Amino acid sequence: MAQKKKPNRMWVLLGLLVLAGILVFLAADPLGLFKPSAQQQEQLEGVNKVLFGSTAKDITAFEIKQPAEASFRLVKEKDQWYAVGDGKKYKADLEKVQKLLDDLPGLQADGVATEQPAKYPDFEVDDAKAIQLSIFTTGDKPETKLYIGKADSTYQSSFVRYNQDKPVYRASTNVKSLVGFSFRDYRTKQPWSFDPMLATSVEVLDPKGVKTLTFTKKGEFWQTPDGKNANQNSLKEMLKKFSEIQVADFIDNPDDKVTQISTAPVAIRVKTPAGDYALKIGGKESSDDFVADQDGFVYKIYQYNLNFYRELDLAKLALSDVPKEQPKADAKTGGAKEAEQPDEGIKGGIKSEADKGK
């Protein structure tokens, strides 16, 4: 039986060299067959770039500039946020501020849309079209400045420029939806918002304008000036409704002949550790009232929002609804003092037939 010929080692070595050459050629990819496109490369370069890395508690202010408008700020003072602009300071809309605090920390780029400044207008990130957002943590210099453009086709992201970087990034969230508001939109429509549980005193003017009654909280109970317990449930309900009042519009240049605020007495004043809250009710216009808050700002409000006040009965507010104390424990028995017992004849309840015969 003829033996099989062994393969020539030279040919095996030559085959291996050819295969290695092919692999080197493919890895070099001189024809660009396996290279990502320019757009794919740009997208890859922007992935995981952090645009704002601080936490919400580090943020002290935001500065927002809408196209062709003056800039304004949202500023944190102690635990309160204010909208500052036009030379005035108003309480800020906490819901909109909270969205900024929730969504901006950890903001990153999910890719690069372009690095060509000529294309900035296409993404609305040029100086003329972009919304400019500066985020402050310490000092007067912003930690991050974003030029915010339009949302992408998914509306889950928006295009941004970051500080002085050349690329236009795709942000990891739709930043435009967070800042696409005017200065007026960032002002609160609940200027009397406070925690009713923290109130320490209340002054209420009789809706008829006859007299003002003051209630002070002693421990867990509201009391009248003479030290008697007030109507706890009614007072708590009134405080809750007062703290939830929402205005319909801002009156920034009020005409006192129309609003009649200057001569209006304070209808409700509440003191809390965070500050005082006061309501004045002025003139009427159709189905609206003109009102002013503790800072003197004037608003228009739907009349039905003040029904809780107009329907108040001060006599009922001053009438205690606190249950009277239970009988004190008897020192000898350890329990409540027993009521006087009936005489022996009926002590046992209904008499038996045998007893009746006695």
Helices and strands as residue ranges (DSSP letters): H 9-28, H 38-46, E 49-52, G 56-58, E 61-65, E 72-77, E 80-85, E 88-91, H 94-103, E 107-114, G 117-119, H 120-123, E 131-136, E 144-151, E 158-162, E 168-171, H 176-179, G 184-186, G 196-198, E 201-205, E 212-218, E 221-223, H 232-243, E 249-251, H 256-259, E 266-272, E 275-285, E 288-292, E 298-302, G 303-306, H 307-310, H 314-317, H 344-347, H 353-357
